[in-house]
Amino acid sequence: MANYFQLRTWGVEIIDDSNVAGVLHPKLVVNQYFQQPQKGGGHVFVRGFDNPYVTGYGWMSPGDLLDDSTYLTDGAPCPVVAKPTNGVLLRPDSGYNGVIGANDGCSVLFDTFPGYRDNSPDANGVMAPNGKTIDARPLVKGDVLEFSSSFFTTREIMDAAGDSHGYRYYTNEMTYVMGQGLSPWYGVQPRLKNQPLPAATLQGGTGSISYDYADNAAFMFQQPHTTIGMENMQRFVEGRRWIHTNLWTGEHNEADNDRNDAGMHLQGPRFNQSSCFGCHINNGRSAAPTVINQRLDTMAVRTAASTEAGTYWPDSHYGVAVQMNARSTTSGAAENWGTGVWLAGFEYSSAVLGDGTVVELRKPKVAFEGPTPTVYSVRSAQPMIGMGLLEAIPDAEILSRVRSTPDEDGVQGVANYSYDPETGAVHLGRYGWKASKVSLRHQVTNAALLDMSVTSAAYPNRQCLAGSAHCNATDGSEVGLSAEAVERMTQYLQLLGVPAQRSLVSGFPKGVTPLAYLDADPAAIAKGEQLFTDIRCNSCHVVELQTGATSEFAEVRNQTIKPYTDLLLHDMGDELADDFAEGLARGNMWRTSPLWGIGYTEYVAAGTPVGYLHDSRARNLTEAILWHGGEGEASKQRFAALTAQERLDLLAFLKSL
C-alpha cells in the first residue's frame, strides 16, 4: 500500500479464555489498535469456504460487534486507542458492556463457530455444497478460525492527516487456533480453507510465513514474522522504507510513496548502488553474471593489496572494495572515474555424474577498468530473510559444532571472529560470506559504506574505505545515516520472517493448476530429505538450531528453527577459493550458507537471472553442489553417484525449502 510506513500499521489483540479453568463455553474478544478512527466493519472471522464461488475473500461470519451501530454509522466511529506494550493486555480486569477485556463498542466477541453448507466432491471431483447444512455450535479448543483485519477509515480523516493514499482495503490473512494462538497456515479442501502448518514445516519457528495463494512470490522475502508484536510493526515498516530508499535522491523505489527527505544526499561520489534493493533483489540475491561486458555493480568486489593468513591490506587504488559508479560532486551528473568491473567471460569445465550425465560448469572471469588488484573477491548479495533468528542463536550453540579434528569425511568447521567496528571488542562472526560480521548492525553499516558509500556512526567517514587505520571520527565525519535510521534498518532485518517449507499438498480445486511454487510432491520431498541426510549434506548444512532468550525481540527468542547452516567456516576446496582472507577465514574457507528459502530464489528474483555460490557461478542447484570441494567433496561424490530419480528427489526437497 502506498505510504505503508505512514499511519497504516495497527495492532490486533486476541483474548482467548479456552485455557482458563472452569470455562465451559470459550470465546474470543478481539480489540484492534489503529492510528486513526475506523469503521467497525473491518473486523472479520471465518472465510466463506462453503461458497463454491469464493476462492479468496468472502466472509461467512463477521463475529459480533459489541455496538452494531459502528458498522453502519457514517464516518468512522471507532476511536483511536493507544497500543499497549507488546504482550500486555490493555484491559485485563475491565471491559465494555460486561465483556472483560473489550475496549469499546468496536471490539468483537466471537463465541460460536457459524453454521455452513456441507461440501463434498461433485461429479467432476470439485468440492461443492451437497445440500446438507452443518449447524452452528459453541467454540472449542482446537477450532481453526480465519481472520483478516481491514483498513476501514474515511477519505476525510486521511486527508486531514496529510495522506492522500488509500483509506479502505483488505490486509493479510491470519489463522487463529483456539487455545494455541496465531499459526502459519496453508490451504486445504474445500477451496483452500486455512489449516495450521505442522511444526516440521516451520523453518523460521512459530513466526514462519504462511503459504502464498495470491501469486505474490516476489514478496515472500519481505514479510515480517507472523508473530510480530503490535509495537514492532511500525518499526518494521519504517526500516523497510529505509531499505527501499535511494540514498541520494531520497525517493522510494516503489511508486506513489512519499520521498524520504532524511535519506537525501547521504551518498558519496563513488558507489555501486544507491539503495539496498539495488543489490538485494526483493530482499533476495543480486543479479548473476550472465552477459559478456555486463557491469557487475549489483555485486560486491572486495579488494586487497596483499594478504597473509588472517590479514589483508586495502588496495592502494580501490581501498577495501571497488565502487564502480560515480557522480559529479557539484552537479550530481553521472561520471566515469575509471573504476568499473565487467564480466569478461567464463572458464568452462564439466562434471560427469554416475549415470553418465554431463553437467557443464562455468566460472565468471572479470575485467577491471582500472588496475587489477593483487587480490580480489567477487561477492553476490545474499537473501536477507531470517537474519534476526541467526543473530539470536547463542554463541555456545554455534561453537558446540566446532571440531578439533575432521570427521570421517574431512568435515571440521571453524569459527570466525571479528572486531565490532564501534567498540573494538572481538565477537563471534556469523554474517557475510566468510562470517566476518559480528552483528546485524555491523552488517548494515558495513554494507552501507562499502556498497553505497554512505557513512554512519560505525563508519564515520569515507576514509574508512582505506582501512581501519583511517576509520575514526577524528578524520572528520560526513553526513550519513542517523542513529535512528541504522536502528530501523537493523530492526527490519531482525523482524524479517522465513517462509515455511512447501512440502504439503494445497487444496486447489480440481481443474485448477497449482501455483508452481506450491505444486508439492510430498513423497518425492520426503525421499529427498532422507537423501540429504544419507549423503551427509547436513554435516555442514545443519538442519535444526535453537535460538536463545536474550534477543531484543520476543519474536525470535526460544525458537526451534531450520536454517540448514552451522554458521561455521569450511574449506570448500581450491576451485571455490578466492585467496581473500578475512579474519580466520582463508581464501578457500566459506561460511555455510543457510538454505531456508532457497526454493523461492528464482520466484523472488521475478525474472532477473540469479545464481548460487559466492560469485553466482552456479546457474542451478545441481551446479552448486558439483562445485563443492574440500570438506564438501565426499557429499558431492555421493550426490554424483545417485540415480537420476534420486537426484530429482533431492532437488525437490531443496526446492521445497
Salt bridges, closest charged atoms under 4 A:
ASP17 OD2 - LYS27 NZ 2.74
ASP50 OD2 - ARG117 NE 3.71
ASP143 OD1 - ARG137 NH2 2.84
GLU146 OE1 - ARG47 NE 3.07
ASP159 OD1 - ARG155 NE 3.02
ASP163 OD1 - ARG8 NH2 2.53
GLU238 OE1 - ARG488 NE 2.88
GLU254 OE1 - ARG240 NH1 2.91
GLU254 OE2 - HIS244 ND1 3.95
GLU254 OE1 - HIS252 NE2 3.74
ASP261 OD1 - ARG259 NE 2.63
ASP355 OD2 - ARG647 NH2 3.06
GLU360 OE1 - ARG619 NH2 3.21
ASP395 OD1 - ARG430 NH2 2.54
GLU397 OE2 - ARG401 NH1 3.68
ASP407 OD2 - ARG536 NH2 3.05
GLU408 OE2 - ARG536 NH1 3.64
ASP409 OD2 - ARG536 NH1 2.66
ASP409 OD1 - ARG638 NH2 2.77
GLU422 OE1 - ARG441 NE 2.62
ASP451 OD1 - ARG302 NH1 3.55
GLU478 OE1 - ARG462 NH1 3.45
GLU487 OE1 - ARG488 NH1 3.46
ASP566 OD2 - HIS570 NE2 2.73
ASP578 OD2 - ARG379 NH2 3.75
ASP578 OD1 - LYS434 NZ 3.59
GLU582 OE2 - ARG379 NH2 2.79
ASP615 OD2 - HIS614 NE2 3.66
ASP615 OD2 - ARG617 NH2 2.93
GLU623 OE2 - ARG619 NE 3.06
GLU631 OE1 - HIS570 ND1 2.58
GLU633 OE1 - LYS636 NZ 3.18
